[in-house]
Amino acid sequence: MKIDRRKLRASWRDTILLLREFRQPLVLFSLALTVGAILYSQFARGYGEPIGSFSEALYLMLTLTFFQPGGDFPKQPALQAFYFLMPLIGLIILAQGLADFGYLLFNRRARSKEWEMAVASTFEHHTVLVGLGHLGYRVVQQLHKMEEQVVVIELNPNADLASTVQAMNIPVIQDDATRQTVLEAAGVRRAKTIVLCSQNDSMNLQIAVKARSLNPNIRVVIRIFDDDFAESIQQQFGFVALSATSMAAPAFAASAAGADVTRPISVEGQSLSLGRLTIAKGSKLHWRSVEEIEARYEVSIVLLKNQGKLDLHPSGKEILREGDVIAVLGSPDRLNMVVHDNQ
């Protein structure tokens, strides 16, 4: 039901945009009807064949335009001319416009970019992901599993990847994310996070700065290849900068969802990350014990900060409460489950 409402809202907004695109022929058509009604009323009065009112003359022009004249055919040639000219005006001004409007209205795929933007306009408190490459696609998959709302921007998307992502009811906007209008179309002003997964460090940084200027509160998760550069960016801008290893997608997703997650490390062939998160209001972790969470998610809680007190070896009997800070060690996928249930 939620998806249906979103599609309904997107359809309404897309229709409004279409009407704006076709406002010129509509204005010209309305003007032609009005001028035609005024002239017909004056000529009819002058030739002794007066018409009841201006409204009636306007209605007559409208019916003539659609080849449905009402009343008797006039005797005066000047009035008869309206019966031939108004249908031509309707064909020239309105018919082609209506045909194009109807085609685009019922065939959204013909204008997929505008439709994707219309869908994106219905999102709030979502994640904007830039770069639908292999890493970006894996991050989208992780976010989708976590039931996060996502809007994707990619200038040259792979057709198969784009179709797969769109099948998840995730809009994919095909455009240049360095343009402010594109970021706004993706809803950056309303988004909670932007994840930058392109392979161009400088472009990622450019988009990150632009997104932060549009939304000062947005969380920025950025892909940076150079570790020293990543650390510098994190210190200077407060962005979450992560390397693009083959196992980084879960860490990107968890960071996008609001957790601080370290880069994965391999221990005896097992990929592990350390995540820091605050127990949120309404979290499924609230009032759960440390041992319950460790058993349920197959992770280890290695730190608990409760009311200013720091415990590096929390007892399994400790109960977690709203506002507590915990550090969780586990595989990126398991950490994602913890982050998801904490929201």
N, C-alpha and C positions, 0 to 999 in steps of 0.2 A: 504493500500500500504506500509505503514511503517513497519508493521509486516511482510509482505511478503519479503521485502528487508532484514530484520533482519534474517529471516529463511534461505534466500538464502546465506547470509554471513556465518551463522552458518554451513550450509551444506558444504560450500566450506572449511571452517576451519576444520570441522570434517573429511572431505575426505583427507585433507592434513595429519592429525594425523593418519588416517588409513594407508595411504601410508607409513608413517614413521614406523608404526608397522610391515608392511610387506616388508620392504626394504631388509631384509636378503634373502628371497626367490627370490626377483627380481634381486638382485646382483648375486646370485648363478646361476640363469637362464641366465643372460647376459654373465657371465663368461663361462658357458657351451657352449653357442652359439659361442662365440669368439674363444675358444679353439678348438671347433669342426670344425669351418670354417678354421682355420689355418692348422690343421692336415689333413683335407680333401683336401685342396689345395696342400699340400706337397705330399700326397699319390697319388693324381690324376696326378700330374706332373711326379712322379717317375714311375707310371704304364702306362704312355703314354695315359692317358685320361684327359688331362689338362682341367681345368675350366677357364672361361674367366677372372675373376678378384676375388679379395677377397670379394668384395661386393656381387658378384654373389654366392660365396660359403656361405657367411653369410645368404643370402636370402634362399639358399637351405636348410641350417640347420634349419632355422625358419619354412619353409614349412614342413620339415620332422617332426618337433616337433608336429605340429598340423595335422599330417596325410594327408598332401596335397603335396606330392612330385611333382616336376616339371622335365621335361626332361626324357631322357631314363634311364632305370635301368642299372647301371654300370656292367661291366663284371668281374671285379676283386673282389674276396671275401672281401678284406680289405675295399674296398669302399662300397660294399654291406652291410657291418656291420653297417655303419652309418645309413642306411635306417631302421635298426631295433633298434639300440641303442638310437638314438635321440628322437623317440616317447616315449621310456621308461623314458628318462631323463625329458622330458616335463611333463609326468604324475607324476613322483616322486617329482620333484622340484616345478613345477608351478601350476599344476592342483588343488591340494588341497588348496594351498595358494589363488588362484583366487576364488575358491569356497567359502572359508571362508571370503575373502574380499567382494565378492558380497553379501553374506548373511548379513554381518554386515553393509554394505553400505546401503542396501535397507530395513533393519530391525533395525532401530535405537533403538527400545525398548530393543533389546537384549543387548545393551550397553548404558543404559539410563544415567548412571553417566557421561560418556564421552560426550554424546549428550548435557546434561544439561550444562556441562562446556563449550562446544562449543557455546551454546546460550549465556551463561553468558559473554563470551569473546567479544560479540558485544555491551555490555553495557558500557556507559560512564556517569559520573556525576550522578550516581545512588545511591540507598541505599542498603547496604548489611544487611540482617536481620539474626541473628543467634538464633535458637531456635524456632521450629514450634510447640509449645504447644498451649494451649488455648489462652494465651495472645499474643503469636507471630502471631497466625492466625488472631486474631482481629486487630492487628496492620497492617498486610498485607492487610486486607480488607480496612482499613482506608486509607492506602497509595495508594491502587488501585483506590479508589474513588477520591483521589486527583490527579490522573494521574501521580503518581510518578513511576519511573522505579525501580524495586526491584529484587534482587537476594537473595534466601533463602539458608541457610546452616542448615542442621539438620542431626545428626548422625543416629537416629532411628525414622524416620518420620512415623506418623500415615498414613496408606495407603489412607484413605478417605480424610484427610486434604491435603495430598500431591497432590492427583488427582485434588481436587478442586482448589488449588493454581495454579497448572500447567495449568488448564483450563483457567486461567486468563492470559496465556502467560507469566507466571513468572517462571523462572527456579528454581528447587529445587535440590541442590547438596547434596547427601547423603554421608556425610563424617564428620571427626572430625575437627571442626573449630579451635582447638588449634594448628593445624599444619599450618605452614606458607604457604606451597604449596597449601593448600585448600583455604586459604584467598586470595592468589594470583589468583587462578583459578576463584574465585568469583569476581575478579576485584577490590580488595580493593585499589590498587594503583591508580585506576581511579575513585573511588567512592567519593561521597561528604559526605556520612554519613554511620556509622555502628550502628545498633541497636541490643543490646544484651538482649535477652528475656529468656535465660535459667534460671532454678531455682537454679543454683549453683553460688553464689556470687563470690567466688574465681576464678572460671573458667571464668565468665564474665569479671572480672578484668584482668585476664591473657590475654584473647583475645583482650581486649581493648588496653592494653599496646602494644601488638604485632602489632595490626592494626595501631596504632599511629606511631610505628617505621617504618612501611612500607609506610605510607602516613602521614607525619607530619601535613598536613592541614585537615585531615578527622575530621568530627564532630562525637563525640562519645556520644551515648545515651544508658545508661546502667541501667539495672534493679537491684536494690539493696533492700533487704528486711529490713535491719536495717537502720532506718532513720538517726541515728547519724553517722553510717559508710558512708551513702550516702552523707551526708553533708561534711564529711572529704574528701571523694574522689573528690567531686566537687571542693573543695578549693585547694587540692594538685595537681590534674591532669587537672582541667579544663573540666572534663567530665560533661555531663548532667545526673545526677543520679536521677532516679525516683523510687518510690515504686510501688509495683505490686498489687494494689487494683483492684477489679473487674471492675472498671470504668476507668482504667488507659490507655487503648489502644488508645483513641483519643489523649491523652496528649503525648504518645510516638510518634504517627504519626506526630503530629504538631511539636514536638521537632526535629524529623528526617528531616522534611521539612525546618527547619531553624529558627523556632520561639522558644522563651523562654517561657515555659508554666509551671504554678504552678500545684501542685497536685490538683485534683478535691476536692471540698468541697461540702457538702450538705446543702442547705438553703431551708427550707420548702419543703423538698423532691426533690428539683431541684439541679442537679449536675452543679456546676459552676467552671470555671478555669479563671485565669488571664494570658493573653498572651502578650508578648512584641515583636514587630516586627518593622523593618525599611522598609519604603516604597521603593520598588525596582524600578529600571529602567524598564519601560514598564509595570508596575503594573496596574491592572484594578482599583486600589484604587487611582491612580494618578489623580489629579484634581477633585476628588470627595469631597463633603463636609462631615463634621462629621455626620450631620443628615441624609444624603443620605445613608451612610454606616450603621448607626445604624438601619435605617428602612429596608434596604435591607437584612441585615444578622441577624437581631434581636439580636444585641449585644449592649453593652454600651462602648463608648470610654471614659475612665476615666483619661487619661493623654495624652498630646501632647507636644512633644519637637521639636521646630522649630527654627533653626538657633541659638541654644544654649539657647533659652528661654523655660522654663518649665511652662506648664499650666496644673494644676490639675483639672480644670473644663472647658475644651474647649467649646467654643460656637458652636452651631450646624451649624453656617454659616462658620466656619473655613474650608478653602480648604487645603486638604492634597497634599503635593508635594514630589517629589523624595528626599530621604534622611531624611524625617521626621521620628521621632520615636513615636509610639503610644502604649498605653497599653489598651488592649481590654478585657472586662469582658463578659463572655457568656458561654453557654454550650460547652463542648469539640467538639461536632459535628459542631456547628456554628463557633467556632474558626478555625476548620480545613478548612471550606469554605473560611474564610477570608485569611488564610495562602495560600491556593491554588490560589486564585485570585491575591494575591500579588506577585506571582512568575512570 
